Structures are given as structure tokens and as C-alpha cells.
């Protein structure tokens, strides 16, 4: 298997790439559709998140706006929930769903949900491995005749952590969405007829994490096959 096997790369990675593009298009479409549907209670995303957090007695978790489209996230280090402008100020079904989802992460943190703890622990290593792993792998592969394959395996191991991180992220995000749907109803924030829109937005967002995991695993598989092939040459 020659180095730079583009045919193999396309064969393994193209399905994951197409899935990722489709997932991104789906989440944008769902968000735009339900951002035009006003939630019956008239609450903004910031108010939705605050009601859920206060209901769980998480008064110390702050909420603040952040720039960008769909840049919403929860920071467990500062215990801060950051919402994009459309979600923070919007009073749509889409805004309520996204805000509740991020509040769900804060509840996970408060209840020591172990997949979230594991993901948070992995962040520093993954940030390094995501860009350094492929570089070390390529250098190790190019220099394998002189130094062997140890360096390439180090790069492969670093990128394996990236794939593991993507897999760990799946239960974290899916659990936050389940919490969001339940809390939006139990807190009287959305009506049953609005829950379909919430589910559409959150399910589409979940698909992007599935696509990211598939892409990470397929890339890891490609690196592994490439390394295995180089050892036989």
C-alpha cells in the first residue's frame, strides 16, 4: 500500500465527509425553520436556560452571550453557559431547544455525569493530539526506513485519543438533549405541539456529533491501514 493512497482515503473518508455535510445542512435547515416559530411562553433562550438552572438550584451557573452562529456551549471550568445571539435573545422554539440543551450540560456537571467528566479531562490532550498527531504520524511514516515505525505509532496513538473523544462526546450530547426535552415540558416552557420542533432541532444537532465520530474513526482506520501497509513494503 503506497504512502499517500488517495484512493483508499477517499474510499474510507468520503462517506463520513458526506454524512458531515448532510448533518450540517440538516441542522441549519432545522434551526432556521424553527427560529421563525415563536415559543408560546415568549421566553428567550437566556430566560429558558435560567428557569431550568434555577429549577435545579444551580444559581451559581452564569449565562452570557457569545458571538457566532450555533456557538452555544457550557464551560464546566467557569460554570458558564454561553449562548449565541439568536439563542440568547431569541424567543423561538429553536432557541428554547438549544438553550435547554446547554442547560442540560450544566445539570450533567452538577450531577457528576461521568461521560462529561471524562470528556472534560480529555480536552487538553485532544487539543494537542488533533493537530500534532497527524504531523508526527506523517513524519514517522516518511522516516520509517531510518528510525522504524515507533514515531508513527506515537502519532497514531495521539489521533486515537481524538477519535475516542468524539465517541465519548456522543452520550454526553444525546443525554443533554434528552434532559432538554424532558425539562422543557416539566418546567412548562413549551407546549406539546412545540416539542416536535425542539426535537427536530436537537436531533439534527446530534447528527453532527455522530458524523464527527464517524469521520474521526474512519480517519484513524485510514492511518492504521496506511501504517500496516508500509510495514509490509
DAFEN-V887257 format. One record per pair of residues at least 12 apart in sequence whose ideal C-beta (glycine too) atoms are under 7 Angstrom apart, sorted by the first residue. I is the first residue (numbers start at 1). J is the second residue. Records with the same first field share a line. If there is no record, write none. Layout:
I = J  J
//
This chain:
1 = 225  226  229
3 = 141  226  230
5 = 226
8 = 222  225
9 = 222
12 = 218  221  222
13 = 218  219  222
16 = 211  214  215  218
17 = 215
19 = 211  214
20 = 211  212  215
23 = 207  208  211
24 = 208
26 = 204  207
27 = 204  205  208
30 = 200  201  204
31 = 70  94  201
34 = 92  93  94  197  200  201
35 = 86  90  92  94  95
36 = 92
37 = 92  93  197
38 = 91  92
39 = 91  92  93  96  190  194
40 = 191  194
41 = 189
42 = 91
43 = 91  96  189
44 = 88  89  90  91  95
45 = 83  87  88  90  95  96  98  99
46 = 63  83  88  99
48 = 96  99  100  189
49 = 63  81  83  99  102  103
50 = 63
51 = 187  189
52 = 100  103  183  187
53 = 103  106
55 = 187
56 = 107  110
58 = 106  110
60 = 79
61 = 79  81  106
62 = 79  80
63 = 81  83
64 = 80  82
65 = 83  85  88
66 = 82  83  84
68 = 84
69 = 84
70 = 84
71 = 84
72 = 84  87  98  102
73 = 102
74 = 102  105  106
76 = 109  120
81 = 102  103  106
83 = 99  102
87 = 99
93 = 190  194  197  198
94 = 201
96 = 184  189  190  198
97 = 180  198  201  202
98 = 201
100 = 180  183  184
101 = 176  177  180  202
104 = 176  179  180
105 = 176
107 = 179
108 = 172  175  176
113 = 175
115 = 168  171  172
116 = 172
118 = 168
119 = 165  168  169  172
122 = 161  165  168
125 = 161
126 = 161  162  165
129 = 158  159  161  162
130 = 162
132 = 158
133 = 155  158  159  162
134 = 155  159
136 = 151  154  155  158
137 = 152  155  156  159  223
139 = 151
140 = 152  154  155
141 = 226  227  230
144 = 230
149 = 227  231
152 = 227
156 = 223  224  227
159 = 220  223
160 = 220
162 = 216
163 = 216  217  220
166 = 212  213  216
167 = 213
169 = 209
170 = 209  210  213
173 = 206  209
174 = 206
177 = 202  206
180 = 202
181 = 195  198  199
184 = 198
//
